[in-house]
Amino acid sequence: MSELCAYKHLYRTLSTLVRGGEMTEPVRAGRNIALLGIFCPIFWFALFSGANASTLKLHAAHSGIVFLTGLTILMIGLIKKE
């Protein structure tokens, strides 16, 4: 279950970037983090279970932040790869 946590992927990617690791790994990790933001099971469960609007907005904002963070890491990895 911990493999689905976006923050675990964020930590791994940022630590790889700090250590100067191979740039293909951050690109792959950024893609995975962005996908986790889109397909966040907590958001989709709240949406389909009929959660109230404030709860849904909270989960949507969190998923959006994770998605944008993943895209940022992906773009940084692609730029450094060139």
PDB file with SEQRES, HELIX, SHEET and CRYST1 records, atoms N, CA, C and O in Angstrom:
SEQRES   1 A   82  MET SER GLU LEU CYS ALA TYR LYS HIS LEU TYR ARG THR          
SEQRES   2 A   82  LEU SER THR LEU VAL ARG GLY GLY GLU MET THR GLU PRO          
SEQRES   3 A   82  VAL ARG ALA GLY ARG ASN ILE ALA LEU LEU GLY ILE PHE          
SEQRES   4 A   82  CYS PRO ILE PHE TRP PHE ALA LEU PHE SER GLY ALA ASN          
SEQRES   5 A   82  ALA SER THR LEU LYS LEU HIS ALA ALA HIS SER GLY ILE          
SEQRES   6 A   82  VAL PHE LEU THR GLY LEU THR ILE LEU MET ILE GLY LEU          
SEQRES   7 A   82  ILE LYS LYS GLU                                              
HELIX    1 AA1 SER A    2  LEU A    4  5                                   3    
HELIX    2 AA2 ALA A    6  ARG A   19  1                                  14    
HELIX    3 AA3 THR A   24  ILE A   38  1                                  15    
HELIX    4 AA4 PRO A   41  PHE A   48  1                                   8    
HELIX    5 AA5 ALA A   53  LYS A   81  1                                  29    
CRYST1    1.000    1.000    1.000  90.00  90.00  90.00 P 1           1          
ATOM      1  N   MET A   1       0.822  -1.188   0.000  1.00  0.00           N  
ATOM      2  CA  MET A   1       0.000   0.000   0.000  1.00  0.00           C  
ATOM      3  C   MET A   1       0.869   1.256   0.000  1.00  0.00           C  
ATOM      4  O   MET A   1       0.492   2.271  -0.586  1.00  0.00           O  
ATOM      5  N   SER A   2       2.024   1.194   0.650  1.00  0.00           N  
ATOM      6  CA  SER A   2       2.880   2.381   0.704  1.00  0.00           C  
ATOM      7  C   SER A   2       3.463   2.729  -0.662  1.00  0.00           C  
ATOM      8  O   SER A   2       3.907   3.858  -0.870  1.00  0.00           O  
ATOM      9  N   GLU A   3       3.470   1.776  -1.599  1.00  0.00           N  
ATOM     10  CA  GLU A   3       3.958   2.060  -2.946  1.00  0.00           C  
ATOM     11  C   GLU A   3       3.028   3.004  -3.695  1.00  0.00           C  
ATOM     12  O   GLU A   3       3.438   3.609  -4.685  1.00  0.00           O  
ATOM     13  N   LEU A   4       1.785   3.143  -3.244  1.00  0.00           N  
ATOM     14  CA  LEU A   4       0.831   4.029  -3.894  1.00  0.00           C  
ATOM     15  C   LEU A   4       0.904   5.454  -3.366  1.00  0.00           C  
ATOM     16  O   LEU A   4       0.238   6.341  -3.900  1.00  0.00           O  
ATOM     17  N   CYS A   5       1.685   5.685  -2.348  1.00  0.00           N  
ATOM     18  CA  CYS A   5       1.765   7.013  -1.739  1.00  0.00           C  
ATOM     19  C   CYS A   5       2.597   7.945  -2.619  1.00  0.00           C  
ATOM     20  O   CYS A   5       3.757   7.664  -2.920  1.00  0.00           O  
ATOM     21  N   ALA A   6       1.993   9.041  -3.019  1.00  0.00           N  
ATOM     22  CA  ALA A   6       2.683   9.993  -3.894  1.00  0.00           C  
ATOM     23  C   ALA A   6       3.877  10.633  -3.194  1.00  0.00           C  
ATOM     24  O   ALA A   6       4.875  10.953  -3.839  1.00  0.00           O  
ATOM     25  N   TYR A   7       3.782  10.819  -1.893  1.00  0.00           N  
ATOM     26  CA  TYR A   7       4.876  11.460  -1.165  1.00  0.00           C  
ATOM     27  C   TYR A   7       6.119  10.582  -1.114  1.00  0.00           C  
ATOM     28  O   TYR A   7       7.238  11.093  -1.073  1.00  0.00           O  
ATOM     29  N   LYS A   8       5.934   9.277  -1.118  1.00  0.00           N  
ATOM     30  CA  LYS A   8       7.082   8.379  -1.155  1.00  0.00           C  
ATOM     31  C   LYS A   8       7.816   8.532  -2.485  1.00  0.00           C  
ATOM     32  O   LYS A   8       9.046   8.561  -2.525  1.00  0.00           O  
ATOM     33  N   HIS A   9       7.051   8.630  -3.575  1.00  0.00           N  
ATOM     34  CA  HIS A   9       7.661   8.832  -4.888  1.00  0.00           C  
ATOM     35  C   HIS A   9       8.332  10.203  -4.975  1.00  0.00           C  
ATOM     36  O   HIS A   9       9.409  10.330  -5.557  1.00  0.00           O  
ATOM     37  N   LEU A  10       7.702  11.222  -4.401  1.00  0.00           N  
ATOM     38  CA  LEU A  10       8.309  12.557  -4.375  1.00  0.00           C  
ATOM     39  C   LEU A  10       9.651  12.531  -3.650  1.00  0.00           C  
ATOM     40  O   LEU A  10      10.631  13.103  -4.126  1.00  0.00           O  
ATOM     41  N   TYR A  11       9.691  11.870  -2.508  1.00  0.00           N  
ATOM     42  CA  TYR A  11      10.923  11.795  -1.731  1.00  0.00           C  
ATOM     43  C   TYR A  11      12.022  11.088  -2.519  1.00  0.00           C  
ATOM     44  O   TYR A  11      13.156  11.564  -2.570  1.00  0.00           O  
ATOM     45  N   ARG A  12      11.693   9.967  -3.126  1.00  0.00           N  
ATOM     46  CA  ARG A  12      12.692   9.224  -3.907  1.00  0.00           C  
ATOM     47  C   ARG A  12      13.238  10.068  -5.050  1.00  0.00           C  
ATOM     48  O   ARG A  12      14.447  10.106  -5.279  1.00  0.00           O  
ATOM     49  N   THR A  13      12.352  10.737  -5.759  1.00  0.00           N  
ATOM     50  CA  THR A  13      12.767  11.527  -6.908  1.00  0.00           C  
ATOM     51  C   THR A  13      13.631  12.706  -6.494  1.00  0.00           C  
ATOM     52  O   THR A  13      14.672  12.963  -7.099  1.00  0.00           O  
ATOM     53  N   LEU A  14      13.201  13.420  -5.465  1.00  0.00           N  
ATOM     54  CA  LEU A  14      13.981  14.575  -5.019  1.00  0.00           C  
ATOM     55  C   LEU A  14      15.339  14.153  -4.478  1.00  0.00           C  
ATOM     56  O   LEU A  14      16.332  14.849  -4.690  1.00  0.00           O  
ATOM     57  N   SER A  15      15.396  13.026  -3.786  1.00  0.00           N  
ATOM     58  CA  SER A  15      16.692  12.566  -3.284  1.00  0.00           C  
ATOM     59  C   SER A  15      17.601  12.139  -4.433  1.00  0.00           C  
ATOM     60  O   SER A  15      18.816  12.321  -4.352  1.00  0.00           O  
ATOM     61  N   THR A  16      17.039  11.578  -5.497  1.00  0.00           N  
ATOM     62  CA  THR A  16      17.829  11.219  -6.676  1.00  0.00           C  
ATOM     63  C   THR A  16      18.360  12.468  -7.365  1.00  0.00           C  
ATOM     64  O   THR A  16      19.514  12.503  -7.790  1.00  0.00           O  
ATOM     65  N   LEU A  17      17.512  13.500  -7.477  1.00  0.00           N  
ATOM     66  CA  LEU A  17      17.955  14.753  -8.092  1.00  0.00           C  
ATOM     67  C   LEU A  17      19.070  15.408  -7.286  1.00  0.00           C  
ATOM     68  O   LEU A  17      20.024  15.934  -7.860  1.00  0.00           O  
ATOM     69  N   VAL A  18      18.957  15.381  -5.964  1.00  0.00           N  
ATOM     70  CA  VAL A  18      19.969  15.999  -5.106  1.00  0.00           C  
ATOM     71  C   VAL A  18      21.296  15.258  -5.218  1.00  0.00           C  
ATOM     72  O   VAL A  18      22.357  15.882  -5.245  1.00  0.00           O  
ATOM     73  N   ARG A  19      21.240  13.940  -5.283  1.00  0.00           N  
ATOM     74  CA  ARG A  19      22.465  13.140  -5.384  1.00  0.00           C  
ATOM     75  C   ARG A  19      23.072  13.188  -6.776  1.00  0.00           C  
ATOM     76  O   ARG A  19      24.191  12.715  -6.974  1.00  0.00           O  
ATOM     77  N   GLY A  20      22.350  13.754  -7.755  1.00  0.00           N  
ATOM     78  CA  GLY A  20      22.866  13.824  -9.119  1.00  0.00           C  
ATOM     79  C   GLY A  20      22.724  12.510  -9.851  1.00  0.00           C  
ATOM     80  O   GLY A  20      23.570  12.161 -10.675  1.00  0.00           O  
ATOM     81  N   GLY A  21      21.670  11.782  -9.562  1.00  0.00           N  
ATOM     82  CA  GLY A  21      21.439  10.486 -10.191  1.00  0.00           C  
ATOM     83  C   GLY A  21      21.126  10.594 -11.673  1.00  0.00           C  
ATOM     84  O   GLY A  21      21.057  11.689 -12.231  1.00  0.00           O  
ATOM     85  N   GLU A  22      20.942   9.463 -12.288  1.00  0.00           N  
ATOM     86  CA  GLU A  22      20.658   9.389 -13.718  1.00  0.00           C  
ATOM     87  C   GLU A  22      19.349  10.114 -14.024  1.00  0.00           C  
ATOM     88  O   GLU A  22      18.367   9.969 -13.297  1.00  0.00           O  
ATOM     89  N   MET A  23      19.344  10.883 -15.086  1.00  0.00           N  
ATOM     90  CA  MET A  23      18.196  11.728 -15.381  1.00  0.00           C  
ATOM     91  C   MET A  23      16.996  10.957 -15.927  1.00  0.00           C  
ATOM     92  O   MET A  23      15.884  11.485 -15.910  1.00  0.00           O  
ATOM     93  N   THR A  24      17.175   9.759 -16.398  1.00  0.00           N  
ATOM     94  CA  THR A  24      16.016   9.011 -16.873  1.00  0.00           C  
ATOM     95  C   THR A  24      15.145   8.569 -15.703  1.00  0.00           C  
ATOM     96  O   THR A  24      13.934   8.410 -15.860  1.00  0.00           O  
ATOM     97  N   GLU A  25      15.734   8.372 -14.556  1.00  0.00           N  
ATOM     98  CA  GLU A  25      14.955   7.981 -13.381  1.00  0.00           C  
ATOM     99  C   GLU A  25      14.018   9.091 -12.911  1.00  0.00           C  
ATOM    100  O   GLU A  25      12.854   8.809 -12.628  1.00  0.00           O  
ATOM    101  N   PRO A  26      14.481  10.359 -12.814  1.00  0.00           N  
ATOM    102  CA  PRO A  26      13.533  11.426 -12.445  1.00  0.00           C  
ATOM    103  C   PRO A  26      12.423  11.625 -13.471  1.00  0.00           C  
ATOM    104  O   PRO A  26      11.292  11.947 -13.107  1.00  0.00           O  
ATOM    105  N   VAL A  27      12.735  11.436 -14.739  1.00  0.00           N  
ATOM    106  CA  VAL A  27      11.692  11.572 -15.763  1.00  0.00           C  
ATOM    107  C   VAL A  27      10.622  10.514 -15.541  1.00  0.00           C  
ATOM    108  O   VAL A  27       9.428  10.812 -15.569  1.00  0.00           O  
ATOM    109  N   ARG A  28      11.046   9.307 -15.326  1.00  0.00           N  
ATOM    110  CA  ARG A  28      10.104   8.210 -15.086  1.00  0.00           C  
ATOM    111  C   ARG A  28       9.326   8.430 -13.789  1.00  0.00           C  
ATOM    112  O   ARG A  28       8.117   8.208 -13.735  1.00  0.00           O  
ATOM    113  N   ALA A  29      10.022   8.864 -12.761  1.00  0.00           N  
ATOM    114  CA  ALA A  29       9.356   9.110 -11.480  1.00  0.00           C  
ATOM    115  C   ALA A  29       8.377  10.276 -11.581  1.00  0.00           C  
ATOM    116  O   ALA A  29       7.292  10.222 -11.001  1.00  0.00           O  
ATOM    117  N   GLY A  30       8.746  11.334 -12.312  1.00  0.00           N  
ATOM    118  CA  GLY A  30       7.834  12.460 -12.501  1.00  0.00           C  
ATOM    119  C   GLY A  30       6.562  12.043 -13.210  1.00  0.00           C  
ATOM    120  O   GLY A  30       5.468  12.485 -12.860  1.00  0.00           O  
ATOM    121  N   ARG A  31       6.714  11.192 -14.206  1.00  0.00           N  
ATOM    122  CA  ARG A  31       5.541  10.658 -14.905  1.00  0.00           C  
ATOM    123  C   ARG A  31       4.654   9.867 -13.947  1.00  0.00           C  
ATOM    124  O   ARG A  31       3.432  10.016 -13.954  1.00  0.00           O  
ATOM    125  N   ASN A  32       5.274   9.029 -13.128  1.00  0.00           N  
ATOM    126  CA  ASN A  32       4.497   8.215 -12.190  1.00  0.00           C  
ATOM    127  C   ASN A  32       3.794   9.068 -11.138  1.00  0.00           C  
ATOM    128  O   ASN A  32       2.654   8.787 -10.768  1.00  0.00           O  
ATOM    129  N   ILE A  33       4.466  10.099 -10.661  1.00  0.00           N  
ATOM    130  CA  ILE A  33       3.849  10.984  -9.670  1.00  0.00           C  
ATOM    131  C   ILE A  33       2.666  11.717 -10.282  1.00  0.00           C  
ATOM    132  O   ILE A  33       1.620  11.851  -9.647  1.00  0.00           O  
ATOM    133  N   ALA A  34       2.827  12.195 -11.520  1.00  0.00           N  
ATOM    134  CA  ALA A  34       1.719  12.882 -12.192  1.00  0.00           C  
ATOM    135  C   ALA A  34       0.533  11.939 -12.382  1.00  0.00           C  
ATOM    136  O   ALA A  34      -0.616  12.339 -12.195  1.00  0.00           O  
ATOM    137  N   LEU A  35       0.805  10.700 -12.749  1.00  0.00           N  
ATOM    138  CA  LEU A  35      -0.282   9.730 -12.911  1.00  0.00           C  
ATOM    139  C   LEU A  35      -0.955   9.419 -11.579  1.00  0.00           C  
ATOM    140  O   LEU A  35      -2.170   9.228 -11.525  1.00  0.00           O  
ATOM    141  N   LEU A  36      -0.173   9.367 -10.513  1.00  0.00           N  
ATOM    142  CA  LEU A  36      -0.775   9.164  -9.191  1.00  0.00           C  
ATOM    143  C   LEU A  36      -1.692  10.325  -8.818  1.00  0.00           C  
ATOM    144  O   LEU A  36      -2.726  10.127  -8.180  1.00  0.00           O  
ATOM    145  N   GLY A  37      -1.308  11.531  -9.217  1.00  0.00           N  
ATOM    146  CA  GLY A  37      -2.161  12.682  -8.952  1.00  0.00           C  
ATOM    147  C   GLY A  37      -3.483  12.597  -9.687  1.00  0.00           C  
ATOM    148  O   GLY A  37      -4.526  12.962  -9.144  1.00  0.00           O  
ATOM    149  N   ILE A  38      -3.444  12.113 -10.926  1.00  0.00           N  
ATOM    150  CA  ILE A  38      -4.675  11.992 -11.718  1.00  0.00           C  
ATOM    151  C   ILE A  38      -5.543  10.850 -11.214  1.00  0.00           C  
ATOM    152  O   ILE A  38      -6.756  11.001 -11.070  1.00  0.00           O  
ATOM    153  N   PHE A  39      -4.927   9.720 -10.948  1.00  0.00           N  
ATOM    154  CA  PHE A  39      -5.685   8.525 -10.577  1.00  0.00           C  
ATOM    155  C   PHE A  39      -5.684   8.277  -9.073  1.00  0.00           C  
ATOM    156  O   PHE A  39      -5.733   7.126  -8.639  1.00  0.00           O  
ATOM    157  N   CYS A  40      -5.628   9.329  -8.279  1.00  0.00           N  
ATOM    158  CA  CYS A  40      -5.601   9.209  -6.821  1.00  0.00           C  
ATOM    159  C   CYS A  40      -6.854   8.473  -6.333  1.00  0.00           C  
ATOM    160  O   CYS A  40      -7.970   8.953  -6.534  1.00  0.00           O  
ATOM    161  N   PRO A  41      -6.677   7.314  -5.696  1.00  0.00           N  
ATOM    162  CA  PRO A  41      -7.851   6.541  -5.279  1.00  0.00           C  
ATOM    163  C   PRO A  41      -8.696   7.251  -4.228  1.00  0.00           C  
ATOM    164  O   PRO A  41      -9.909   7.045  -4.173  1.00  0.00           O  
ATOM    165  N   ILE A  42      -8.081   8.077  -3.401  1.00  0.00           N  
ATOM    166  CA  ILE A  42      -8.849   8.790  -2.375  1.00  0.00           C  
ATOM    167  C   ILE A  42      -9.797   9.788  -3.025  1.00  0.00           C  
ATOM    168  O   ILE A  42     -10.951   9.904  -2.613  1.00  0.00           O  
ATOM    169  N   PHE A  43      -9.319  10.515  -4.045  1.00  0.00           N  
ATOM    170  CA  PHE A  43     -10.178  11.469  -4.749  1.00  0.00           C  
ATOM    171  C   PHE A  43     -11.332  10.757  -5.439  1.00  0.00           C  
ATOM    172  O   PHE A  43     -12.487  11.163  -5.305  1.00  0.00           O  
ATOM    173  N   TRP A  44     -11.025   9.703  -6.171  1.00  0.00           N  
ATOM    174  CA  TRP A  44     -12.071   9.016  -6.933  1.00  0.00           C  
ATOM    175  C   TRP A  44     -13.078   8.341  -6.017  1.00  0.00           C  
ATOM    176  O   TRP A  44     -14.267   8.300  -6.332  1.00  0.00           O  
ATOM    177  N   PHE A  45     -12.621   7.809  -4.886  1.00  0.00           N  
ATOM    178  CA  PHE A  45     -13.553   7.218  -3.927  1.00  0.00           C  
ATOM    179  C   PHE A  45     -14.491   8.287  -3.380  1.00  0.00           C  
ATOM    180  O   PHE A  45     -15.696   8.062  -3.263  1.00  0.00           O  
ATOM    181  N   ALA A  46     -13.933   9.456  -3.043  1.00  0.00           N  
ATOM    182  CA  ALA A  46     -14.770  10.553  -2.535  1.00  0.00           C  
ATOM    183  C   ALA A  46     -15.766  11.011  -3.591  1.00  0.00           C  
ATOM    184  O   ALA A  46     -16.919  11.304  -3.273  1.00  0.00           O  
ATOM    185  N   LEU A  47     -15.332  11.074  -4.835  1.00  0.00           N  
ATOM    186  CA  LEU A  47     -16.215  11.518  -5.911  1.00  0.00           C  
ATOM    187  C   LEU A  47     -17.378  10.562  -6.111  1.00  0.00           C  
ATOM    188  O   LEU A  47     -18.530  10.986  -6.193  1.00  0.00           O  
ATOM    189  N   PHE A  48     -17.074   9.269  -6.191  1.00  0.00           N  
ATOM    190  CA  PHE A  48     -18.126   8.290  -6.486  1.00  0.00           C  
ATOM    191  C   PHE A  48     -18.942   7.887  -5.262  1.00  0.00           C  
ATOM    192  O   PHE A  48     -20.011   7.293  -5.403  1.00  0.00           O  
ATOM    193  N   SER A  49     -18.456   8.202  -4.068  1.00  0.00           N  
ATOM    194  CA  SER A  49     -19.231   7.864  -2.876  1.00  0.00           C  
ATOM    195  C   SER A  49     -20.162   8.996  -2.459  1.00  0.00           C  
ATOM    196  O   SER A  49     -20.918   8.858  -1.496  1.00  0.00           O  
ATOM    197  N   GLY A  50     -20.112  10.107  -3.174  1.00  0.00           N  
ATOM    198  CA  GLY A  50     -21.024  11.206  -2.886  1.00  0.00           C  
ATOM    199  C   GLY A  50     -20.592  12.069  -1.717  1.00  0.00           C  
ATOM    200  O   GLY A  50     -21.431  12.539  -0.950  1.00  0.00           O  
ATOM    201  N   ALA A  51     -19.303  12.280  -1.573  1.00  0.00           N  
ATOM    202  CA  ALA A  51     -18.796  13.127  -0.486  1.00  0.00           C  
ATOM    203  C   ALA A  51     -19.270  14.563  -0.684  1.00  0.00           C  
ATOM    204  O   ALA A  51     -19.596  14.975  -1.797  1.00  0.00           O  
ATOM    205  N   ASN A  52     -19.304  15.315   0.408  1.00  0.00           N  
ATOM    206  CA  ASN A  52     -19.759  16.706   0.291  1.00  0.00           C  
ATOM    207  C   ASN A  52     -18.742  17.533  -0.497  1.00  0.00           C  
ATOM    208  O   ASN A  52     -17.610  17.105  -0.721  1.00  0.00           O  
ATOM    209  N   ALA A  53     -19.167  18.714  -0.906  1.00  0.00           N  
ATOM    210  CA  ALA A  53     -18.367  19.539  -1.816  1.00  0.00           C  
ATOM    211  C   ALA A  53     -17.029  19.956  -1.215  1.00  0.00           C  
ATOM    212  O   ALA A  53     -16.021  19.981  -1.921  1.00  0.00           O  
ATOM    213  N   SER A  54     -17.002  20.281   0.062  1.00  0.00           N  
ATOM    214  CA  SER A  54     -15.740  20.730   0.662  1.00  0.00           C  
ATOM    215  C   SER A  54     -14.712  19.599   0.726  1.00  0.00           C  
ATOM    216  O   SER A  54     -13.524  19.827   0.499  1.00  0.00           O  
ATOM    217  N   THR A  55     -15.159  18.403   1.029  1.00  0.00           N  
ATOM    218  CA  THR A  55     -14.249  17.252   1.048  1.00  0.00           C  
ATOM    219  C   THR A  55     -13.732  16.958  -0.349  1.00  0.00           C  
ATOM    220  O   THR A  55     -12.551  16.670  -0.538  1.00  0.00           O  
ATOM    221  N   LEU A  56     -14.615  17.033  -1.313  1.00  0.00           N  
ATOM    222  CA  LEU A  56     -14.223  16.779  -2.697  1.00  0.00           C  
ATOM    223  C   LEU A  56     -13.228  17.831  -3.189  1.00  0.00           C  
ATOM    224  O   LEU A  56     -12.274  17.503  -3.895  1.00  0.00           O  
ATOM    225  N   LYS A  57     -13.447  19.082  -2.820  1.00  0.00           N  
ATOM    226  CA  LYS A  57     -12.512  20.150  -3.202  1.00  0.00           C  
ATOM    227  C   LYS A  57     -11.145  19.932  -2.568  1.00  0.00           C  
ATOM    228  O   LYS A  57     -10.118  20.166  -3.206  1.00  0.00           O  
ATOM    229  N   LEU A  58     -11.127  19.491  -1.328  1.00  0.00           N  
ATOM    230  CA  LEU A  58      -9.863  19.218  -0.646  1.00  0.00           C  
ATOM    231  C   LEU A  58      -9.078  18.133  -1.373  1.00  0.00           C  
ATOM    232  O   LEU A  58      -7.886  18.296  -1.635  1.00  0.00           O  
ATOM    233  N   HIS A  59      -9.741  17.028  -1.698  1.00  0.00           N  
ATOM    234  CA  HIS A  59      -9.061  15.933  -2.391  1.00  0.00           C  
ATOM    235  C   HIS A  59      -8.657  16.332  -3.805  1.00  0.00           C  
ATOM    236  O   HIS A  59      -7.606  15.915  -4.290  1.00  0.00           O  
ATOM    237  N   ALA A  60      -9.483  17.135  -4.469  1.00  0.00           N  
ATOM    238  CA  ALA A  60      -9.143  17.597  -5.815  1.00  0.00           C  
ATOM    239  C   ALA A  60      -7.925  18.519  -5.778  1.00  0.00           C  
ATOM    240  O   ALA A  60      -7.047  18.425  -6.635  1.00  0.00           O  
ATOM    241  N   ALA A  61      -7.873  19.403  -4.793  1.00  0.00           N  
ATOM    242  CA  ALA A  61      -6.718  20.299  -4.668  1.00  0.00           C  
ATOM    243  C   ALA A  61      -5.448  19.504  -4.380  1.00  0.00           C  
ATOM    244  O   ALA A  61      -4.397  19.779  -4.959  1.00  0.00           O  
ATOM    245  N   HIS A  62      -5.541  18.531  -3.497  1.00  0.00           N  
ATOM    246  CA  HIS A  62      -4.382  17.699  -3.167  1.00  0.00           C  
ATOM    247  C   HIS A  62      -3.912  16.925  -4.396  1.00  0.00           C  
ATOM    248  O   HIS A  62      -2.714  16.870  -4.672  1.00  0.00           O  
ATOM    249  N   SER A  63      -4.842  16.332  -5.128  1.00  0.00           N  
ATOM    250  CA  SER A  63      -4.476  15.592  -6.335  1.00  0.00           C  
ATOM    251  C   SER A  63      -3.861  16.516  -7.377  1.00  0.00           C  
ATOM    252  O   SER A  63      -2.920  16.131  -8.072  1.00  0.00           O  
ATOM    253  N   GLY A  64      -4.384  17.726  -7.487  1.00  0.00           N  
ATOM    254  CA  GLY A  64      -3.826  18.693  -8.430  1.00  0.00           C  
ATOM    255  C   GLY A  64      -2.405  19.091  -8.080  1.00  0.00           C  
ATOM    256  O   GLY A  64      -1.557  19.228  -8.962  1.00  0.00           O  
ATOM    257  N   ILE A  65      -2.145  19.275  -6.793  1.00  0.00           N  
ATOM    258  CA  ILE A  65      -0.793  19.623  -6.351  1.00  0.00           C  
ATOM    259  C   ILE A  65       0.181  18.489  -6.662  1.00  0.00           C  
ATOM    260  O   ILE A  65       1.289  18.731  -7.140  1.00  0.00           O  
ATOM    261  N   VAL A  66      -0.230  17.265  -6.392  1.00  0.00           N  
ATOM    262  CA  VAL A  66       0.630  16.108  -6.683  1.00  0.00           C  
ATOM    263  C   VAL A  66       0.868  15.999  -8.185  1.00  0.00           C  
ATOM    264  O   VAL A  66       1.988  15.719  -8.613  1.00  0.00           O  
ATOM    265  N   PHE A  67      -0.174  16.219  -8.992  1.00  0.00           N  
ATOM    266  CA  PHE A  67      -0.039  16.161 -10.449  1.00  0.00           C  
ATOM    267  C   PHE A  67       0.942  17.221 -10.949  1.00  0.00           C  
ATOM    268  O   PHE A  67       1.829  16.919 -11.747  1.00  0.00           O  
ATOM    269  N   LEU A  68       0.786  18.452 -10.488  1.00  0.00           N  
ATOM    270  CA  LEU A  68       1.673  19.532 -10.934  1.00  0.00           C  
ATOM    271  C   LEU A  68       3.110  19.320 -10.470  1.00  0.00           C  
ATOM    272  O   LEU A  68       4.050  19.664 -11.187  1.00  0.00           O  
ATOM    273  N   THR A  69       3.285  18.761  -9.285  1.00  0.00           N  
ATOM    274  CA  THR A  69       4.629  18.444  -8.808  1.00  0.00           C  
ATOM    275  C   THR A  69       5.273  17.389  -9.701  1.00  0.00           C  
ATOM    276  O   THR A  69       6.452  17.492 -10.043  1.00  0.00           O  
ATOM    277  N   GLY A  70       4.496  16.377 -10.076  1.00  0.00           N  
ATOM    278  CA  GLY A  70       5.006  15.349 -10.979  1.00  0.00           C  
ATOM    279  C   GLY A  70       5.394  15.915 -12.331  1.00  0.00           C  
ATOM    280  O   GLY A  70       6.431  15.551 -12.884  1.00  0.00           O  
ATOM    281  N   LEU A  71       4.568  16.804 -12.867  1.00  0.00           N  
ATOM    282  CA  LEU A  71       4.899  17.433 -14.147  1.00  0.00           C  
ATOM    283  C   LEU A  71       6.160  18.286 -14.044  1.00  0.00           C  
ATOM    284  O   LEU A  71       6.977  18.309 -14.965  1.00  0.00           O  
ATOM    285  N   THR A  72       6.313  18.977 -12.935  1.00  0.00           N  
ATOM    286  CA  THR A  72       7.505  19.802 -12.737  1.00  0.00           C  
ATOM    287  C   THR A  72       8.759  18.939 -12.703  1.00  0.00           C  
ATOM    288  O   THR A  72       9.758  19.269 -13.342  1.00  0.00           O  
ATOM    289  N   ILE A  73       8.712  17.850 -11.971  1.00  0.00           N  
ATOM    290  CA  ILE A  73       9.863  16.941 -11.899  1.00  0.00           C  
ATOM    291  C   ILE A  73      10.145  16.340 -13.267  1.00  0.00           C  
ATOM    292  O   ILE A  73      11.305  16.207 -13.659  1.00  0.00           O  
ATOM    293  N   LEU A  74       9.107  15.980 -13.989  1.00  0.00           N  
ATOM    294  CA  LEU A  74       9.260  15.432 -15.337  1.00  0.00           C  
ATOM    295  C   LEU A  74       9.943  16.438 -16.249  1.00  0.00           C  
ATOM    296  O   LEU A  74      10.874  16.084 -16.973  1.00  0.00           O  
ATOM    297  N   MET A  75       9.493  17.682 -16.224  1.00  0.00           N  
ATOM    298  CA  MET A  75      10.074  18.708 -17.089  1.00  0.00           C  
ATOM    299  C   MET A  75      11.523  19.009 -16.707  1.00  0.00           C  
ATOM    300  O   MET A  75      12.366  19.184 -17.587  1.00  0.00           O  
ATOM    301  N   ILE A  76      11.819  19.070 -15.427  1.00  0.00           N  
ATOM    302  CA  ILE A  76      13.202  19.298 -14.990  1.00  0.00           C  
ATOM    303  C   ILE A  76      14.096  18.161 -15.478  1.00  0.00           C  
ATOM    304  O   ILE A  76      15.205  18.395 -15.958  1.00  0.00           O  
ATOM    305  N   GLY A  77      13.608  16.938 -15.352  1.00  0.00           N  
ATOM    306  CA  GLY A  77      14.382  15.793 -15.819  1.00  0.00           C  
ATOM    307  C   GLY A  77      14.617  15.825 -17.314  1.00  0.00           C  
ATOM    308  O   GLY A  77      15.707  15.493 -17.779  1.00  0.00           O  
ATOM    309  N   LEU A  78      13.597  16.226 -18.080  1.00  0.00           N  
ATOM    310  CA  LEU A  78      13.754  16.305 -19.536  1.00  0.00           C  
ATOM    311  C   LEU A  78      14.709  17.420 -19.940  1.00  0.00           C  
ATOM    312  O   LEU A  78      15.507  17.253 -20.863  1.00  0.00           O  
ATOM    313  N   ILE A  79      14.633  18.549 -19.260  1.00  0.00           N  
ATOM    314  CA  ILE A  79      15.524  19.666 -19.583  1.00  0.00           C  
ATOM    315  C   ILE A  79      16.972  19.310 -19.260  1.00  0.00           C  
ATOM    316  O   ILE A  79      17.871  19.604 -20.048  1.00  0.00           O  
ATOM    317  N   LYS A  80      17.204  18.683 -18.116  1.00  0.00           N  
ATOM    318  CA  LYS A  80      18.570  18.304 -17.737  1.00  0.00           C  
ATOM    319  C   LYS A  80      19.107  17.174 -18.605  1.00  0.00           C  
ATOM    320  O   LYS A  80      20.319  17.036 -18.774  1.00  0.00           O  
ATOM    321  N   LYS A  81      18.204  16.367 -19.154  1.00  0.00           N  
ATOM    322  CA  LYS A  81      18.621  15.250 -20.003  1.00  0.00           C  
ATOM    323  C   LYS A  81      19.240  15.760 -21.300  1.00  0.00           C  
ATOM    324  O   LYS A  81      20.161  15.147 -21.839  1.00  0.00           O  
ATOM    325  N   GLU A  82      18.729  16.889 -21.799  1.00  0.00           N  
ATOM    326  CA  GLU A  82      19.255  17.473 -23.037  1.00  0.00           C  
ATOM    327  C   GLU A  82      20.594  18.046 -22.762  1.00  0.00           C  
ATOM    328  O   GLU A  82      21.229  18.592 -23.663  1.00  0.00           O  
TER     329      GLU A  82                                                      
END                                                                             
